[in-house]
């Protein structure tokens, strides 16, 4: 078991190194090839259990470690780095709201390298929480989409309304009768997440594996902030990966433009405008990484169960700032790559456009304008942000 921050970050580096050689092929294949082998490396790394509380047999590592682990993974393959995003959220949910039986059962699975996928979102409703999935009389029925991680998981957590219309979270085995997960995921970026449709038809549910999910948001909470921290780390990782590949291309492949040669440059990396724009991009990537780390430290200080609504707001707003800024920087850096590297960089053999496609796809996970709105409302009017999971 990984027991320290340094051990977890080192393990993330090893997983990222194992992923690096196949990232372009996975991006090109999309949902036509399930990345089971690459995800197996993650599942066997010990990283799935890093946030399991010490009282439940885990190392109890916190947001600072989690953010850095995800950033390291996402700098190489942000699609695969997103696969366990729901897993770590669900570990947090169980830690705070799971029964003793549920924690013993599922944390034992997690510490053994068995991943939990999510089935929380649906299509076709009037809004994100207009759920049609139902859990009643010990049976689950419904259809979900954006089920990141579910296809290759051992367990799936499914949000559903119970017989009284109350929001619950139901944990079922991926291979349980009545569970099917499709590969109907056809998007421009984050393609290897394969976040398609999952169907649950008359799936039997063990009562001890049902969590009152509505209750999680009836009190001040940090579940949403910690979930968003992982998304912020993915964006910071994409930005760092795009900057890394920009640097490598400028140093190894790019030729100076005619104007740069006339100005005395002997390489693309010696072009004064390239130096300026690369330096600006590098500064903004470092700022995004620093803001991510700062927000993680804020969450660490607050804890998984905040003392009050003010503490919960501080955590949510810190992560909102990190997520909004990192989303902008990732898209900018991935686009700037081509302005700096020139025409040859658009050659399909390099697949460098995956950085922009991944950044743009992931950045619209939830609107960053609302994050800035809540930050402004708090700073200017002392208005606490809403106590929900997607600030």
C-alpha positions as CSV (number, residue, x, y, z in Angstrom):
1,X,0.0,0.0,0.0
2,X,1.2,3.5,-0.8
3,X,1.5,5.3,2.5
4,X,3.1,8.7,1.9
5,X,2.8,11.6,-0.5
6,X,6.1,11.0,-2.1
7,X,5.3,7.3,-2.7
8,X,2.0,8.2,-4.3
9,X,3.5,10.8,-6.6
10,X,6.3,8.4,-7.6
11,X,3.8,5.7,-8.4
12,X,1.9,8.3,-10.5
13,X,5.1,9.0,-12.4
14,X,5.5,5.3,-13.1
15,X,2.0,4.9,-14.3
16,X,2.4,8.0,-16.6
17,X,5.6,6.6,-18.0
18,X,3.8,3.3,-18.8
19,X,1.0,5.3,-20.5
20,X,3.2,7.5,-22.6
21,X,4.0,5.2,-25.4
22,X,0.4,4.5,-26.3
23,X,-1.2,7.9,-25.8
24,X,-1.5,8.8,-29.5
25,X,-2.8,5.4,-30.5
26,X,-5.4,5.5,-27.7
27,X,-6.5,9.0,-28.8
28,X,-6.9,7.9,-32.4
29,X,-8.7,4.7,-31.5
30,X,-11.3,6.4,-29.3
31,X,-14.0,4.0,-28.2
32,X,-13.1,1.4,-30.8
33,X,-10.4,0.0,-28.5
34,X,-10.9,-0.4,-24.8
35,X,-7.7,0.7,-22.9
36,X,-7.9,-2.2,-20.5
37,X,-4.2,-2.9,-20.3
38,X,-3.3,0.8,-19.6
39,X,-6.0,1.0,-17.0
40,X,-4.8,-2.2,-15.5
41,X,-1.5,-0.5,-14.8
42,X,-3.4,2.2,-12.8
43,X,-5.5,-0.4,-11.0
44,X,-2.4,-2.3,-9.9
45,X,-0.4,0.8,-8.8
46,X,-2.0,1.3,-5.4
47,X,-3.2,4.8,-6.4
48,X,-6.9,3.8,-6.2
49,X,-6.7,3.6,-2.4
50,X,-4.6,6.7,-1.5
51,X,-7.6,8.6,-0.1
52,X,-9.2,5.7,1.9
53,X,-9.2,6.9,5.5
54,X,-6.7,5.4,8.0
55,X,-9.6,4.4,10.2
56,X,-10.8,2.2,7.3
57,X,-7.4,0.6,6.6
58,X,-6.1,3.1,4.0
59,X,-3.3,5.6,4.1
60,X,-5.6,8.6,4.4
61,X,-3.7,10.8,2.0
62,X,-5.4,14.1,1.3
63,X,-6.1,16.6,-1.4
64,X,-2.5,17.8,-1.8
65,X,-1.5,14.3,-2.8
66,X,-4.5,13.6,-4.9
67,X,-4.2,16.9,-6.9
68,X,-0.5,16.2,-7.7
69,X,-1.1,12.5,-8.6
70,X,-3.8,13.5,-11.1
71,X,-1.8,16.4,-12.5
72,X,1.1,14.0,-13.2
73,X,-1.1,11.5,-14.9
74,X,-3.0,14.0,-16.9
75,X,0.1,15.6,-18.3
76,X,0.7,12.4,-20.2
77,X,-2.9,11.1,-20.9
78,X,-5.7,13.3,-19.5
79,X,-8.4,10.9,-20.8
80,X,-7.1,8.0,-18.7
81,X,-6.5,10.4,-15.8
82,X,-10.2,11.3,-15.9
83,X,-11.3,7.6,-15.6
84,X,-10.8,7.4,-11.8
85,X,-12.2,10.9,-11.1
86,X,-15.5,9.4,-10.1
87,X,-13.7,6.7,-8.1
88,X,-12.0,9.2,-5.8
89,X,-15.3,11.1,-5.3
90,X,-17.1,7.9,-4.4
91,X,-14.4,7.0,-1.9
92,X,-15.0,10.3,-0.2
93,X,-18.8,9.8,-0.3
94,X,-18.4,6.4,1.4
95,X,-15.9,7.8,3.9
96,X,-18.5,10.3,5.2
97,X,-21.8,8.8,4.5
98,X,-21.3,5.0,4.0
99,X,-22.4,2.6,6.6
100,X,-19.8,0.6,8.5
101,X,-20.7,-2.5,6.4
102,X,-20.5,-0.5,3.1
103,X,-17.1,0.9,4.0
104,X,-15.7,-2.4,5.1
105,X,-16.9,-4.1,1.9
106,X,-16.1,-1.5,-0.7
107,X,-12.9,-0.1,0.8
108,X,-11.6,-3.6,0.9
109,X,-12.3,-3.8,-2.8
110,X,-10.7,-0.5,-3.5
111,X,-7.5,-1.3,-1.5
112,X,-7.3,-4.6,-3.5
113,X,-7.1,-2.5,-6.7
114,X,-10.8,-2.7,-7.8
115,X,-12.0,0.5,-9.3
116,X,-15.5,2.2,-8.9
117,X,-17.0,3.7,-11.9
118,X,-19.8,6.3,-11.9
119,X,-23.2,6.4,-13.4
120,X,-24.5,9.7,-12.2
121,X,-25.6,11.7,-15.3
122,X,-28.5,11.3,-17.6
123,X,-29.6,12.7,-20.9
124,X,-32.9,14.2,-21.9
125,X,-34.0,15.8,-18.6
126,X,-34.9,19.4,-18.1
127,X,-31.8,19.8,-16.0
128,X,-28.9,17.8,-14.6
129,X,-30.8,16.5,-11.6
130,X,-34.0,15.6,-13.4
131,X,-33.3,11.9,-13.0
132,X,-35.4,9.1,-14.4
133,X,-33.4,6.2,-12.8
134,X,-35.3,4.5,-9.9
135,X,-34.4,2.3,-7.0
136,X,-37.3,0.6,-5.3
137,X,-37.9,-2.7,-3.6
138,X,-34.3,-3.6,-3.8
139,X,-34.1,-3.2,-7.6
140,X,-32.4,-0.7,-9.8
141,X,-33.8,0.5,-13.2
142,X,-32.5,3.3,-15.5
143,X,-30.2,4.6,-18.2
144,X,-27.2,6.8,-17.7
145,X,-24.7,8.6,-19.9
146,X,-21.2,10.2,-19.4
147,X,-20.4,7.1,-17.3
148,X,-16.7,7.7,-17.1
149,X,-14.8,4.7,-15.8
150,X,-17.9,2.4,-15.6
151,X,-16.9,0.3,-18.7
152,X,-13.8,-1.1,-17.1
153,X,-14.7,-0.8,-13.4
154,X,-15.4,-3.6,-10.9
155,X,-18.2,-1.6,-9.3
156,X,-20.5,1.2,-10.5
157,X,-22.1,3.8,-8.3
158,X,-25.5,4.8,-9.7
159,X,-27.6,7.9,-8.6
160,X,-31.3,7.1,-8.4
161,X,-34.5,8.3,-6.8
162,X,-36.0,5.9,-4.3
163,X,-39.7,5.1,-3.9
164,X,-40.2,8.4,-1.9
165,X,-38.4,10.4,-4.6
166,X,-35.3,10.9,-2.4
167,X,-31.8,10.9,-4.1
168,X,-29.8,7.8,-3.3
169,X,-26.5,6.4,-4.4
170,X,-26.5,2.7,-5.2
171,X,-23.4,0.5,-5.6
172,X,-23.7,-2.5,-7.9
173,X,-21.1,-4.9,-9.4
174,X,-20.1,-4.1,-13.0
175,X,-20.8,-7.8,-13.9
176,X,-24.2,-8.0,-12.1
177,X,-27.1,-9.3,-14.1
178,X,-29.0,-6.5,-15.8
179,X,-25.9,-4.2,-16.1
180,X,-24.7,-3.3,-19.6
181,X,-22.2,-0.6,-20.5
182,X,-21.8,0.5,-24.1
183,X,-19.0,2.1,-26.1
184,X,-21.2,4.7,-27.8
185,X,-18.8,7.5,-27.0
186,X,-17.9,9.6,-30.1
187,X,-16.4,12.9,-29.2
188,X,-13.5,15.1,-30.3
189,X,-11.5,14.9,-27.1
190,X,-11.0,12.9,-23.9
191,X,-11.8,10.0,-26.2
192,X,-10.3,7.2,-24.3
193,X,-12.5,7.8,-21.3
194,X,-15.2,6.0,-23.3
195,X,-17.9,7.7,-21.1
196,X,-20.9,6.2,-22.9
197,X,-24.3,4.7,-22.0
198,X,-24.9,2.4,-19.1
199,X,-28.2,0.5,-18.6
200,X,-29.6,-1.0,-15.5
201,X,-32.5,-3.3,-16.0
202,X,-34.0,-5.0,-12.9
203,X,-30.6,-5.0,-11.2
204,X,-30.7,-6.5,-7.7
205,X,-29.2,-4.2,-5.0
206,X,-27.8,-5.2,-1.6
207,X,-29.5,-2.8,1.0
208,X,-26.2,-2.1,2.8
209,X,-24.8,-0.7,-0.4
210,X,-27.3,2.1,-0.7
211,X,-26.3,5.6,0.5
212,X,-28.6,8.5,1.3
213,X,-27.0,10.8,-1.3
214,X,-29.5,13.7,-0.7
215,X,-28.3,13.9,2.9
216,X,-24.8,14.5,1.7
217,X,-25.8,17.9,0.3
218,X,-28.2,18.9,3.2
219,X,-25.1,19.9,5.3
220,X,-22.0,21.8,4.6
221,X,-19.8,19.5,2.5
222,X,-16.5,19.3,0.5
223,X,-17.5,16.5,-1.8
224,X,-18.1,18.8,-4.7
225,X,-14.9,20.8,-4.1
226,X,-12.8,17.6,-3.9
227,X,-14.4,16.3,-7.1
228,X,-13.7,19.6,-8.8
229,X,-10.1,19.5,-7.6
230,X,-9.5,16.5,-9.7
231,X,-11.0,18.2,-12.7
232,X,-8.8,21.2,-12.0
233,X,-5.8,18.9,-11.9
234,X,-6.7,17.4,-15.2
235,X,-6.8,20.8,-16.8
236,X,-3.5,21.8,-15.2
237,X,-2.0,18.5,-16.5
238,X,-3.2,19.1,-20.0
239,X,-1.7,22.6,-20.0
240,X,1.6,21.2,-18.7
241,X,1.6,18.4,-21.3
242,X,0.9,20.9,-24.1
243,X,3.8,23.1,-22.9
244,X,6.1,20.1,-22.7
245,X,5.4,19.1,-26.3
246,X,5.7,22.6,-27.5
247,X,9.2,22.9,-26.0
248,X,10.2,19.5,-27.5
249,X,9.0,20.5,-30.9
250,X,10.7,23.9,-30.9
251,X,14.0,22.4,-29.8
252,X,13.9,19.3,-32.0
253,X,11.8,19.8,-35.2
254,X,10.6,23.4,-35.8
255,X,12.4,25.6,-38.4
256,X,12.7,29.4,-38.0
257,X,10.5,31.5,-40.1
258,X,11.9,33.7,-42.9
259,X,11.3,36.8,-40.8
260,X,13.1,35.3,-37.8
261,X,16.1,34.4,-40.0
262,X,16.2,38.0,-41.3
263,X,16.2,39.1,-37.7
264,X,19.2,37.0,-37.0
265,X,17.6,33.9,-35.4
266,X,19.3,30.5,-36.3
267,X,16.5,28.4,-34.9
268,X,12.8,28.5,-34.2
269,X,13.6,28.6,-30.4
270,X,15.7,31.7,-31.1
271,X,12.9,33.7,-32.7
272,X,12.3,36.7,-30.3
273,X,8.6,36.4,-30.7
274,X,8.6,32.7,-30.0
275,X,10.7,33.4,-26.9
276,X,8.2,36.0,-25.7
277,X,5.1,33.9,-26.4
278,X,6.6,30.7,-25.0
279,X,7.7,32.5,-21.9
280,X,4.2,33.9,-21.4
281,X,2.6,30.5,-21.8
282,X,5.1,28.9,-19.4
283,X,4.4,31.6,-16.8
284,X,0.6,31.0,-17.1
285,X,1.0,27.2,-16.8
286,X,3.2,27.6,-13.7
287,X,0.5,29.9,-12.3
288,X,-2.2,27.3,-12.9
289,X,-0.1,24.7,-11.2
290,X,0.5,27.0,-8.2
291,X,-3.2,27.8,-7.9
292,X,-4.1,24.1,-8.1
293,X,-1.6,23.4,-5.3
294,X,-2.9,26.3,-3.2
295,X,-6.5,25.1,-3.5
296,X,-5.5,21.6,-2.5
297,X,-3.8,23.0,0.6
298,X,-7.0,24.9,1.4
299,X,-9.0,21.7,1.2
300,X,-6.5,19.9,3.3
301,X,-6.9,22.5,6.0
302,X,-10.7,22.3,6.0
303,X,-10.9,18.5,6.0
304,X,-13.5,16.3,4.3
305,X,-16.2,17.4,6.8
306,X,-16.1,21.2,7.1
307,X,-16.8,22.9,10.4
308,X,-19.5,25.2,9.0
309,X,-20.9,26.7,5.8
310,X,-18.2,29.4,5.7
311,X,-15.5,26.8,5.7
312,X,-17.2,24.8,3.0
313,X,-17.5,28.0,0.9
314,X,-13.8,28.7,1.3
315,X,-12.9,25.3,-0.1
316,X,-15.4,25.5,-2.9
317,X,-14.2,28.9,-4.0
318,X,-10.5,28.1,-3.8
319,X,-11.1,25.1,-6.2
320,X,-13.4,27.1,-8.4
321,X,-10.6,29.7,-9.0
322,X,-8.1,26.9,-9.8
323,X,-10.5,25.1,-12.1
324,X,-11.6,28.2,-14.0
325,X,-8.1,29.5,-14.5
326,X,-6.6,26.1,-15.4
327,X,-9.3,25.5,-18.0
328,X,-8.5,28.8,-19.7
329,X,-4.8,28.2,-19.6
330,X,-5.1,24.6,-21.0
331,X,-7.1,25.8,-24.0
332,X,-4.8,28.7,-24.6
333,X,-1.5,26.7,-24.3
334,X,-2.8,23.9,-26.5
335,X,-3.8,26.5,-29.2
336,X,-0.6,28.5,-28.8
337,X,1.4,25.4,-29.6
338,X,0.7,25.7,-33.3
339,X,1.4,29.5,-33.5
340,X,4.8,28.8,-31.9
341,X,5.7,25.6,-33.7
342,X,4.5,26.5,-37.2
343,X,2.9,24.7,-40.1
344,X,4.7,21.4,-39.8
345,X,3.2,20.9,-36.3
346,X,-0.2,20.3,-37.8
347,X,0.9,17.1,-39.4
348,X,-1.3,14.3,-38.3
349,X,1.6,12.0,-37.5
350,X,2.3,14.1,-34.3
351,X,-1.3,14.2,-33.1
352,X,-0.5,17.4,-31.3
353,X,-4.0,18.7,-31.7
354,X,-5.1,16.2,-29.1
355,X,-4.0,18.6,-26.5
356,X,-6.5,21.3,-27.7
357,X,-9.3,18.7,-28.3
358,X,-8.8,17.3,-24.8
359,X,-8.6,20.7,-23.1
360,X,-11.7,22.1,-25.0
361,X,-13.7,19.0,-24.4
362,X,-12.9,18.7,-20.7
363,X,-13.2,22.5,-20.0
364,X,-16.9,22.4,-20.9
365,X,-17.6,19.8,-18.2
366,X,-19.3,22.7,-16.3
367,X,-19.3,26.4,-17.1
368,X,-16.4,28.4,-15.8
369,X,-18.4,31.7,-16.0
370,X,-20.4,30.5,-13.0
371,X,-17.3,29.9,-11.1
372,X,-16.1,33.5,-11.6
373,X,-19.7,34.6,-10.8
374,X,-19.6,32.9,-7.4
375,X,-16.1,34.2,-6.7
376,X,-17.2,37.8,-7.5
377,X,-20.4,37.4,-5.4
378,X,-18.4,36.3,-2.4
379,X,-15.7,38.9,-2.7
380,X,-18.0,41.8,-3.3
381,X,-21.2,40.8,-1.5
382,X,-20.2,38.1,1.0
383,X,-22.6,35.8,-0.7
384,X,-21.9,32.1,0.0
385,X,-21.8,29.8,-3.0
386,X,-24.5,27.1,-3.4
387,X,-23.9,23.9,-1.4
388,X,-23.9,21.5,-4.4
389,X,-21.4,19.3,-6.1
390,X,-20.4,21.3,-9.2
391,X,-19.2,24.8,-8.2
